[in-house]
Each structure stands twice: as C-alpha cells, then as structure tokens.
Amino acid sequence: MNDYIFPYEKEIVKLRLVTTGYNDRKSEKIVSKDISVSISNGELVSLIGANGCGKSTLMRCIGGLQSVLGGDIQIKGKDVSKMSSMERARSLSLVLTDQIEATNLTVYDIVSNGRYPHIGYLGKLSENDWMIIDKSLDICFLRGWGDRIYSSLSDGEKQRALIARALSQDTPLMLLDEPTAHLDLPNRVEMMRMLNELAKKTGKAILISTHELDLAMHWSDTIWLMNTKGGLIRGIPEDIVLSAKISECFSNKNIFFDMQSGNFKSNKENTHLVTIQGEGIRRIWTERALERIGFVNSDISEGIPIITVFEDNWKLSFNKTEQIYYSLEDILGTLRTDNYWHSILK
C-alpha cells in the first residue's frame, strides 16, 4: 500500500444544482434536475441507472461536450463551461465507447496523443513526456507494447491502451463511458479492478458510466444512481443497496432486486418446498439450482423432500426412500419429472 495515495483529501469535481436536458427553439426538455454531488481525488465513482434515465447526458455535461440547463459544474474550482478547449483538455480526459479507426498506428502513437494538450500538435515530445507515456503503459499493464499495431490488439487490450492515453493526458479527472462494453467476463472484472487501483495509485478522480451493476457494486468507492424521474442518489455501494433504491430504479413486474444476494431475480412464484441440509459452497450452489426451477428452502416438515449435500454427492430423501446423485443436473431432472410429483401429491 506504500504506493497508494490517501484518497478523498480534496474535491476534484463538483456539481451544484445541475439540470441537464435539451433546448430547441420551441421547448426545453429536462432530463435530470438539481443534481448536487462531487468526486474527490482517489475516488472511483460508477454512474448507473436504467436506459434513458440521463446517464449519457450527464456525462457529456461533465465532459464539457454539452451545456447544462441550470447550475454549474466545476473542476478544481473552475467552471467547465468557461474553460477553453485547451483548459478542458488539461482538466479532464475522456474514454468513449466509439471505436478508433487506427489501421497503421502503434500503441505509442495512440498513447502519446494524450500529451498534445501539454505540448501542442506541432510540439515535440520531451524526455519527460516519454517518461509519462511509459508510466501510463506500465500502469495499464502494457509495458513493452508500445510498438505493437493498435488494430491488432484484442478489445480488452485496446481499451487499456485508450485508458493509458487518458492517463498520459495527466488530468485530475477521468471520464469513461461504458469501459467494460465489448469485453468478455474476465476482462470486465479485470478492467474494474484496474480502474479501482488506478484511482488509488494516481489520486485521480474517476467517473464511469456502466450497466454492470454487480461489478460497480464490488469495485466502486461510490455509486451515483439515477432514477427515471431525473433524480440522482449517491452513496457507498452498501448504503445504496440498503436504501432499496435499486429496486425502485430497475425492478419491474418480472424481476426484482434481491438485497440479500445482491442479484436480480425473477418474480416467478416458488411453488414447491424442499429442505436442504449441508454446508459450504456446494450447499450454496445447490440452493441456487433449486431456486432456479421453482423450489424454496424450508425447515424439515412431513411431506417435504430433503436434499443432503455431501462432499462428493447428494442424497434425496422422500417418503422413506433415498437416492444418491452425483450431479445437480440429475437431481433437477428427478424433481422435474411428472412421476416424482405424482408420488409427492398422493
């Protein structure tokens, strides 16, 4: 932990009564209203919410790509709307979901582009600039990759290269729009872990928008949760869950957010009872498998099947009969059969 910067010492970005939306000649459409939040150094914040709630609009406003309808956004005390393009480029860096067409560019070409706000497009990279570029590659686990052709990289490697470019820009605030989009599961997890570590090691304020609720809850320091009415709630992940606001923002007649497991579940009724005995990880996954096909765990009672979880197998006991199984698939197959339920209902 010696190379970590103590976070939250100073406020990097501050939103005061911000209202976002769109203006045309005839009317004004408000997307979100009166948002007052901030991000400090070393803090990773995830912006989540249902489609159409205004996440992208808010991100564009913070990034200076769109004007706010009311309130103000400040980065280190300066209003974003009053910054020149060069000032903005030195204050915040953006990593967007747009694919870069870079057929013949190397990773060095991509990452060094982040230094242009400091040297100008006609400027020459100094020894210090190259040190910053190499350090950015190193932090993003791309050491020695500078000469590789960008277009030959995998999606995950390309995303890390774009984050390295944003790092080399050396701004106090980084904005990332859907940084885990197009990545497979291991790379999505690795990306969130890297961003969390990046915030702590560099002291930068990092804001991402994401649909990956489970990853955001696990790796973020703070959650910004937007609802469909234009409001925003902030808090650490655990407080957000306990507030029951996730259910209000995402649940519908078919799914609900289960606060105990931290997962979304189906609203289908569990019509059958079963008693599960045993401990450990095998018991947890046994209960999940049974829940998926409509069973709920219950105390021992007459007329209820008992599944005992052992280290190498499972035992299904019912009506004074016992059967050993060596996979959950076989147990579920038995519980699904009509003959089995006819025997239960007799």
N, C-alpha and C positions, 0 to 999 in steps of 0.2 A: 504493500500500500504506500511505500515511500514516494512513488512517482505520481501519486494521485493528488489532485488539488482539492482542498477542502471546499465543497460546493456551497452555494446559497449565500455567499458573503455580500454579493452586490446584485442589484436588479439590472438585467440587461435590456429586456424589452417590457414595455408597459402599455396596456390598452386601457383607456379611460372612457367609459360610456360610449363605446364604439357601436355604431349602427351601420350595417352593411346592406347592400342591395344594388338596385339598378335605377338609373334615371333616364327617361326619354322626354321628348318634348311635351307629352300629354300627361304622363303619370310617373309616380315613383313607387317602385316595388321594394318593400323592405324584406330582407331575408333573415337577418338577425338584429337584435336591438339591445342597446345598453349593456354591452359586454365590458366588464372591468376585471382584467386578470393580468398577471405578469409572469415572467420567467427569469430565474436567476442564473448566475454562472454555475456550470457543472450540472445543470438540471436537464433531464430528458423528459419531455412532455409529449404525450400522444393525444392527438385530436381525433375523437371517434364520434360516430353518430350515423343514423340511417341515411340512405341515399336521398339526396335532395334537401338535406337539412341546412346546408350552407357551409360545409367544411371548406370546399374549394374556394368559395367566395372570400371567406375569412383569411385563408392562406394567401390569396392574391393581394388582399388589402395589406396584410402584414409585410408582404414582399414588395410593396410599392407598385404592383402591377395594376392596381385598381384603387380608385379613390373611395374613402369611406363617405357615408351619407351624414354621419354625425360623430362627434367625439374625436379623439386623436390617438395615434399610435406613435410611441417614442422608442427609439433605440439609444440607450445610454444618454437619455435626456434630450435627444433631438428628434423633432417631428419628422417622420418618414416622408410625409407629403411635401416638406420643404427642402428635402435633400436633392442635390443634383444627382445625375445618374452615376457619376464617379464617387460621390459620397456614399450613395446607397451600395455601390459595389464594394466599398471598403467596410461597410457596416453589416451586410448580410450576404450570405451565399445561398444559392438555390440549387436543389437537385430535383428535377422534374421527371415525370414518367415518360416524356417524349423520347423516342429512340433517336440517337445521334447517327447520322449518315457519315461515317468516317472510314471509307474504304481503305485508304493507304496511311492513315495516321497511326503513329505509335502511341503507347500508353504515356510516354514522356510528352508527346505533343498535346494530348488531352489534358494532362495534369498541369503542365506548365502554363496552359491557358488561364489558370486561376491567378497567376501572378500579374497579369496585364493591368488590373486596376492600380497596381503599385508602380509599374514601370512604363505603362502606355504601350500601345500596339506596335510602335516603332522602336521601343526601348530594347535594350539588351539585357538578358538575364545575367545577374551578377553571381558571384560565388555564394553569397548569402541566399539568393533566390534558389539556386540549385540545392542548397542545404535544406531549405524549406520543402522543396519538391520531394527530395529523397526521404525526408522525415515523414511527409504525408503518405508516401507509398509504403513506408515501413509500418506506420500505424494501421494502415488498411490491409496489411498482410500481402503487400505486392512488392516486397523488396526483390530487386533483380529483374523485375518485369518491365522496366522502362522501355526496352527496345522491342517488346512484343507488339504485333499489329493489333490494334484495338478491336477490329471487326472479327478477329479470330477467337476472341475471348468468349467464355460462357456468359449467360445472363448475369449470374452472380458475380463473376469477375468484372464484367462491365460496370455493374452497379458500384462495386468497390472502387473502381477507377474514377467514376464520377464523384464519389464521396471524397476521394483523395484530391480531386480537382478543387472541390469546395473547401477542403482543408487548406490547400496551398493558397487559397484566396485570403486566408488568415483574417476572418471576420469574427466578431464576438457572437454572432447569431447565425445558425444554420437552419434552413427550412428544407424539409424533404417531403415530397408528395408521393405517397404510396411507395416507400422504399423497398417493400417486400413483394411488390407486384412482379409477376412473371418468374418468381423464384420457386424452386421446389421446397418441400418442408424443411429439410436440414439447413438449406441456405437461408430460409426465412428466419429460423431460430438464430443462426449464426449472425445474420445481419442485425437483429435486435440486440443480441449480446454485444456486438461490436460497437453499436451506437451508444449503448449504456456506458461501456468502458471508455469510449471516445469522449463523452461529456465529462467524465470524472478525470481523465488524464489531461485533457486540454483546458478544462474550465470553461468551455463554450456552452452557451445555451442552445439546445437543440429541440426543435419542434417538428414533429412528423404528423402527417395525416395517415390514417390506416383503417382498414376494415378488419384487421387481425386482432380481435378483442382479447383472445387468450394470451397472445404474445405481448400485447400492450399492457395487460394487467400484470404480467410476470416481470417485464423488464423496465417499465417506465417508472420514473420517480413520481410523476403527477399525470393525472388524466384530465383532459378537457372533454366533457361530454356534452354534445349539442343535441337538443331536442328539436322536434319538428315545428315548435312554436317560436323558434328564433332565440331561445334562451341557451345559456351555457352554464354548466356546473363544473367546478374544479375541485380536486381533492386527490389525496393519495389513492391508489387503486382499491385498497381495502375499505376505506371510507365510502368510496363511490358504490361498491357492492352493497355495503350495509345500509346505504341510504335507500336502496330499492329503486333508484332512478334508472338503472339499466333496463329493468323490466318495463318501465314506463316508455323508454325510448325505442325499444326493439321488439317487445313481445306482441303477439297477435293471437287470434283465435286458435292458431295451430301450434304455436310454440310459446315457451316461457323460459325465463332465465332462472335456473335453479341456483340459489345463493349458496347452498351447501357445497355443491360440486364445482360451481363456477362455470357451468356449461349450460348451453341452451338445450331444452328437452321438448319432446312432443307432448301435446296436450291430450294424447290418446289415453283413455282410461285403462288402468291396470286392473283387469277383471279377475285375476287369479292370485291366490296366496301361496307362498312357499316359505319354508323355514330353511335358512342357510346356516350351517354350522361350520366353524373353522376360522382360521386367522391368516393374516398375511396378504401378499399381493394376489395369490390365487383366489382368495375369497373375494377380494375387491372386484376382480375381473369376472368372477362367476356371477356376482350380483349385477354387474353391468350387462352381461349377456342375457340374463333372465329378464331384467327390466326392459330390454330392447324388444322382447317378444310378448310383453304384457304381464309379467309377474312382479309382485312386490313382496319384499321380505317381511315376515311376520313371526310372532312368537309361536312356540310349539303349541299346537292345538289339534284335537282329533279331526281327522278328515283332511289334513293339510300335508302334502308331500314334504319330506325332509331331504335336503341335499347336504351331505357331509363332505367337506373339502379336505383331502389328504395331500401329502407331498407329491404323490405320483398318480393319483386317480381321484375319482369322485364316486360317492355311493348315494344312490337314490332309493329312499325307503318310503313305502306306502302300502297300506292295507296288509301289514305283516309280511310284505315281500321286499327283497333287497336286490339291487342290481348294481354292479360295478361298471364304471365307464372310464375310458382313458382319454377322452377329449370332450370339451364343452359342446362341440358340434353334435356329438352323438346324444348327449343329454337333451339338447334342444330338439333334436329330431324325435326323441321319445315323447317329450312333453307336447309336441305339436300334433301327434297322431290322434286321430279320432278314437281309436280303440282305447287309448290310455284315458282319455277324458270320459269315455263311456263308463270305464271302470270306476272313475272318481265319482261320477254322478249317480251311480247305483245306490 
